[in-house]
Structure formats: C-alpha cells, structure tokens
Amino acid sequence: MYRMACKDPAIESSCRRLSCVYPGICENLNTDHAPLIGLYRKARALPGIKKVLVASGLRYDLAVRSPEYVKELATHHVGGYLKIAPEHTEQGPLSKMMKPGMGSYDKFKALFDRFSREAGKEQYLIPYFIAAHPGTSDADMLALALWLKHNGFRLDQVQTFLPTPLAMATTMYHTGKNPLHKVSAASEEVSVVRGGRQRRLHKAFLRYHDPENWPMLREALQRMGRADLIGNGKKHLIPSFQPAGTGKVLQRAGGERPRSRVAAARRSVAAAKPGTRPKRSRTHA
C-alpha cells in the first residue's frame, strides 16, 4: 500500500520479521491511508481524467484499518467488480501463504458493501482462491468448497499452484519443510500435493458446481466419510444424479484426462502385431 513503511528506521534496520503483516500487522508499521486517499483525489482532479479504477491488488487486511479509505475506494474507484485474494478459508494453507484469516475478508466486505450502498452503486467483490498449495489437505479444499456454496460463489477461472523460482512455497513444495520457521530434521512437515489426480481433485472442489467434476467429487466424498454431502438438497455439495453426456472426462483412465489423438495413434501402432500396420479407414465417393 502506498507510502506505508516502518515508523522507525532504526527498528526497521534491526527487524528480523519475515512479514510486516503476518501473523499480525506489526505495531511499528505505519498504516495511515491518508497519502493514498490524497493520491486518488489528485488523480481524479487531473484535466482529461474521467475515471481512475482499481481492479485488484488491494491488501484488504490493511484497508479495514481505514474506513475512510474503503469509502473513497467504493465511492469513486471501483468499476462494478473488485478482485481480492483471500486465497483460502482454512488456517493450514493460509499459514503457509502468510495470509490473514477470513475475519479480515468479512470485515472488508461489510465496509465495502455498506459504502457501495451509500454511494448508490451495485458493486461486488470477486474473491480469488488457489488449489493444491503446499499445506493444503483434501479436507481443507472440502471446507473451502462448502464456504463457496454457502456464500453463493461459482468460480469460473481458478488456478492450481505451480512452483516458481524464489518463492517460499516452492521451497515447501520441493522439501516438504516449512522455511517460515527454523528448519531441522524434526521441524514441521508440510503436506504437498504432487499427484495429477489429487491436484485435479483440489481444483474440482473449487468448481464444485461443474457437472464434469461430480464423479470425482462423489468418489472423494465417499472416501472421506462425507457421503452426507451427496444429494439433491440445498445442504448437499453435489447432486446424486449425473446429467447425460457429462462427467466422462475425469472418469477415463482412473481420472486422467483423455490424451491427444496423436498419442492415441501411437498407442495403436505400439499395440499392432509385429510386421503389421494399423488399418486405415478409407472413404469411398
């Protein structure tokens, strides 16, 4: 957030915290939003500028400390939708991401909705979540899916974690250890989702409403002892029926995606008897 820094350079130079905002916001961090509010107002006042819109990138756990800032944002700088990134609802994966809990999200949403109504605007928050992050269990993804359904979210575009260079999460992915604390042979083990089927399952929980995912989710819920969530009522996560023509993609080959036509042709050649060729289909005029 704009012009937010440690209140004391001497404290900052000797600080050994990995984050100023996790596990809680440091008392030495200046969280005054006045400079940012002033910047917004100056930008709006520039000749020829009609709108200055913020679409994403908001640190909402800091924003809730300044209702005046949230009011300024909701009144003048949101074009209908604002994307924010809670990432998850469960403490296990959140602690590995150094992200605040859902309490901060709920506070920000309450302020955002209130100031949007006062401004006479119909505006919405679009939360961003990630699947298969280190430290995430199947139970965590189930809890997130239930939260999404309870709050009426049906996510369209979702992301599955991929390790990238110079990231703490990448260290967790490759080592199974938590570098946010001292690492030793006896230090905390981090569960890592590596298998393709489990990664697809975690993504399927985010898109619980997609019929293509229902067969995989039914199997997982039964394995987890949560068959009570399979049914056709409002309290259920997924229905017990399967629409015709759906759910076949993830059922093939034990949940694997269908391979390309080229791969299928190669398998046909490999399966052919020695000295023979696969038959070609011919079309006669």
N, C-alpha and C positions, 0 to 999 in steps of 0.2 A: 504494500500500500504506500502511496506517495508520501515521501519525507518522514517515514516512521523509522526511528532508529533508537539505539540505547540512549538513555538520558545522560549518562556519564561516560565520556571516552575512556577514563581510567578503568571503570568497571568492565567496559566492553573489551579492552585490551587483555584483561586477565580472565575473561569468562571462558568456561570450558563446556558450556551447554551446546548440544547439537542443534537445538532449535530455540528461537525466542518465543514460540507459540505452542510448544508441546513439551511435557504433558499438560501444561497450563501456560497462559500468557504471562511472561516474566513481568514482575512488578517494576523492573527498570526499563521496560520498553515503552517509549512514547507512543501512545495510541490516539493522539489528537487528530481528528479528521478535518479540522478547520482548514489547513493548507489545501487538502484535496477538494473540499467544498468550494474554496476560493478559486481553484484552478478550473473547476467545472463552470463556475459563473463567468469567469473571464473568457473561456472558450465560447460560451453561448453569446457573449456580447460582441464577438468579432464580426466586422462587417461581412456580409455574404454567407454567414454560417446560419443554416436553418435549424439543424439538429446535431447534437453530439450524443451518440448512443453507446451504451456499454452492453455488450452481448454476453461476456463471460469474464473469467479471470478474477472474480471477486473473492476476497478472503472474508467469508461471512462471519467467522468467529470473532474477527476484529470489528467488523461492521456493526454488530449488535451493541458494541460499547458506545456507539454514537447514533441514537435515534434520529438526530438532525441530519446526519449523512444519509441514512436509509430513506428519509423523507425526500431529500434533494434528489436522490437517485431515482426513486419510484415516480416522483412528480415530473421530472424533466429528461431522464436519460435512459429509459427502457422502452424499446420499441415493440412491446407486447409480450416478449419472452426474455427471460434472463436465465442463462445456464450457470449452475453452480455445481460443485463437486463434493458431495458428501463421501463418495467412493464406496461406502459400505454402511451397514447399520450395526454390525457386531464388533465388540471390543477386540476380539482376537486379531482380525486383519487390520482394523483401524490402528492398533498399537504398532503394527509393523510399517504402516504408512505415515506415522506421526500426524494423524488427523484427529480433529475433535469428534466427540460423540454426537449423536443425533439431537441432543439437547440444544446445541448451538443452531442446528438447522431449524428446529422447531421455533426457537426464539426469533430467528431472522425471518422465517416465513410469516409469523404473526405480525411483525412490524411491516414487512413488505406488503402483505395483503391489506393491512389497515391503511397505510399511506396511499396505496393504489386506489382504494375505495374513496378516500378523501379527495383524491385528485380527479375522481370520476373516470378512471381508466380500468379497463378489463385486462389485467396482466397476469402472467403465470410464471412460476419458477419451473425450470426443467432440470431435475437432478441428474447427475452423471454418476454411474456406478461401473465397477470393473469386476470381472470374473477371474478366478484362478490366481489371484495374487498370493504370494507366499504368506503362510499363516492362515489361509482360508480352508475351512473344512466343508464337507458336504452339508453338515448341519447349519453352518453359517450361511451358506447360499440358500438353504431352505428358509431360514429365518428372514433373509432379505426378500425372497420371493413372496412370503406371506405379508411383509410390510408393503411391498409394491401393490399387491392386490388390495390390501386394506385401505390404502390411500388412493386407489384408482389409477395407478400408473401402468401403462402398457408400453414398454420401451421398444423402440424401433431399431435404432443403431446402438449396438453395445460393443464393448471391447474386451478381449481376453488378454490377460497380462502377457507381455513378451519382455524378456530380459534385455536391457540396453546398457551400454557401457557407462561406467562411473556412477552407477545408481546403487544405493544401499540394498534395494530389493533384489538387484542382480546378484549381489553377494549372498543374500539369503537363498536365492534360487540355486546357486551352484554349490554352496557349502552346507545348507541345512542348518546354519547357525545364525544367531541374531547379533549383528555387529553394533546395534544400538546400545548394547551392554558389553561388559568385558567378556571376551571370548576365551573359553578354556575347554578342556575335554569334557568337563561336567556342566558346561553352560547350556542355556536353553536351546532345545531343538525346535526348529521351525518346520512345520509340515509344508511340503512343496508339491504342487500339482504339476506333474510332468506328462503323465499318460494322455494320449489323444482322446480317449473315451471320457476320462474324468474331466478334462478341460472342456469338452463339448457339453458334458452334463452341467458344469457350473454355468456355462453360457446359456444352456437351456433353462435353468432356473430363472435367469434374468428375463427370458422370453417365455414365461410360463403360459402365456395366452396363445402361443403359436401351436396349432394342431400338429405340425411336423415334429414337435418336441414331446408330445404327450406320451408316446410309447416308452421312451427313455425315462421320462419322469415317473411314470407309473412303476416301472421296474425299480427305480431308485427309492421311491417312497415305500414300496413293499419291503425292500431290503433294509431300510432304515426303521422299520416298525411304525411307519406313519401312513398306513393304508387308509386311515380315517380321513385323510385329506383327498381321497379319490372319490368323487361322486358328482352329482348334478345339482347340488345346492349351493347357496351363497357362501357357506362356511368351508366349502371344499376348494382346493387349489386348482385341480384339473378334473375334467369330467371322466366318467367311466366309459363313455361311448367314444368311437373314433369316426369322424366324418369320412365318407367314401373318398378314396383317392389321396388320402393324406397319411402321414406317419410312416411312409415306406422308406424314406431316405436313410434315417438313422437306424432302421431295423436291419438293413442289409449288412451282412458280414459282421454280425455281432455289434452293430452300432457304428461301423465305419462308413464313411461317405463313399458313394459309388466312384469308381475310378474312371479315368478318361477312356474314350473309345480306342485311342492308341494303345493304352495299357491292356485293354481287353483283347485287342487284336494280337498283341504279343503273347498273351497267355494262351490264346487259341493256337498259335504257331508252336509254342512250347509243348502243348498237350497233344499235338498231332503225332502220329506214329513216325518212326524213323523212315526217311525216304519218301514221305508223302507230304503234300501241301494241303493247307486248309482249302476247302472248296469255296469257289467264288460264286456269288449269286449273279445270274445273268437276267437281263430284261430284254424280252423279245418285243419287237414292234408289232 
